[in-house]
Amino acid sequence: MITFILTLVTALGITPTYSGTINEAKINQNYLYQHWVMSAKEAKKGIIEYCPFQAADQKKIAARVKYSGIVFEKSGQLLKYRWRKSSASRGPSYDKYKWNWKKTPEKAILNIASKIGKGQNYEVIELSKNKLKIRLISRR
């Protein structure tokens, strides 16, 4: 049966197509450069969802999450903020990391370099003014 199907496919010149192309309407890199806060209620298994800092109140995100988060800078630097309950100075309120963006026909990849090791690669599923949705695909 399989031989018959393969023969038919070859005779008709049918080739499988990969539909995993980037949806340009869902990914606009210009919106990346802002303060993003994790939206745990909207995150699903394996997918991390962020919302802009300005939208945290209306999404009822807790203060400890709202005042943490990440900021992407155009210089390739990422600031990962830590929440501080009190105003006592205990060093900087953020850690600095490097990030870069790579687009292939199938995926948009966001690499965030760690201080130990070579970082993590995330597939960008959606990036708009109000949403950043990523999925961890590899640790390097």
C-alpha positions in Angstrom: 0.0 0.0 0.0 2.8 2.4 0.9 4.6 1.6 -2.3 1.4 2.4 -4.3 1.0 5.8 -2.5 4.7 6.7 -3.1 4.4 5.7 -6.7 1.3 7.8 -7.1 2.8 10.8 -5.4 5.9 10.5 -7.6 3.9 10.1 -10.8 1.7 13.2 -10.1 4.7 15.3 -9.1 3.3 16.1 -5.7 5.9 17.3 -3.2 5.3 17.8 0.5 5.3 21.4 1.5 6.5 22.7 4.9 4.0 25.2 6.3 6.2 26.3 9.1 7.0 29.6 7.7 7.2 32.7 9.8 4.0 34.6 10.0 5.3 38.2 9.5 2.0 39.6 10.8 2.5 38.0 14.1 6.2 38.9 14.6 7.2 42.6 14.4 10.7 43.1 15.8 10.2 46.8 16.4 8.0 46.0 19.4 10.7 44.1 21.1 12.4 47.2 22.6 10.4 47.8 25.8 9.9 46.5 29.3 8.3 43.0 29.3 6.6 41.4 32.3 5.9 37.7 32.5 2.2 36.9 32.3 2.0 33.6 34.1 -1.8 33.3 33.8 -1.6 33.3 30.0 1.5 31.1 29.7 0.9 27.5 28.6 3.0 24.4 28.9 6.5 25.2 27.4 5.4 28.6 26.1 6.3 31.8 28.0 4.1 34.8 27.5 5.1 38.4 28.4 3.0 41.6 28.3 4.3 45.2 28.4 5.0 46.8 31.8 2.2 49.3 31.1 -0.4 46.6 30.8 0.5 44.8 34.0 -2.1 46.6 36.1 -5.1 45.8 33.9 -4.0 42.2 33.7 -3.8 42.1 37.5 -0.2 41.0 37.6 1.3 40.8 41.1 3.8 43.6 42.1 6.7 41.2 42.6 6.2 40.1 39.0 5.4 43.5 37.6 8.5 45.2 38.9 10.7 42.4 37.6 10.8 41.4 34.0 13.1 42.0 31.0 14.1 45.0 28.8 15.6 44.5 25.4 17.9 47.4 24.3 18.8 48.0 20.6 22.5 47.8 21.5 22.0 44.0 22.0 21.9 44.3 25.8 19.1 42.7 27.9 18.3 43.9 31.4 16.7 41.3 33.6 15.1 43.1 36.6 14.8 41.7 40.1 11.9 42.7 42.4 12.9 44.5 45.6 10.4 44.6 48.4 12.2 47.4 50.2 14.2 50.4 48.9 17.4 49.3 50.7 20.2 49.3 48.3 21.6 45.8 47.8 23.4 46.2 44.5 21.9 46.8 41.1 18.3 45.9 40.5 19.1 44.1 37.3 21.5 41.7 35.6 22.9 42.4 32.2 22.9 39.8 29.4 23.6 39.9 25.7 20.9 38.9 23.1 20.7 38.6 19.4 18.0 37.9 16.8 18.2 35.5 14.0 15.5 34.9 11.3 15.3 31.8 9.1 12.4 31.1 6.7 10.9 28.8 9.2 11.5 30.6 12.6 12.5 33.7 14.3 15.1 32.8 17.0 16.0 34.9 20.0 19.3 33.9 21.7 19.9 35.2 25.2 23.4 34.6 26.4 23.9 33.6 29.9 26.7 34.5 32.3 27.6 30.8 32.5 27.5 28.7 29.3 26.4 30.0 26.0 22.8 30.8 26.6 19.4 29.7 25.5 17.6 29.8 22.2 13.9 30.7 22.1 11.5 30.5 19.1 9.5 33.6 18.8 5.9 32.6 18.3 4.3 36.0 18.5 5.6 39.5 19.0 3.3 42.5 18.8 2.7 45.7 20.7 0.9 43.9 23.5 2.4 40.4 23.5 5.7 38.5 23.4 5.3 34.8 23.2 8.4 32.5 23.2 9.2 28.8 23.5 12.6 27.5 24.7 14.0 25.3 22.0 17.6 24.7 23.2 20.2 25.5 25.7 23.7 25.9 24.3 
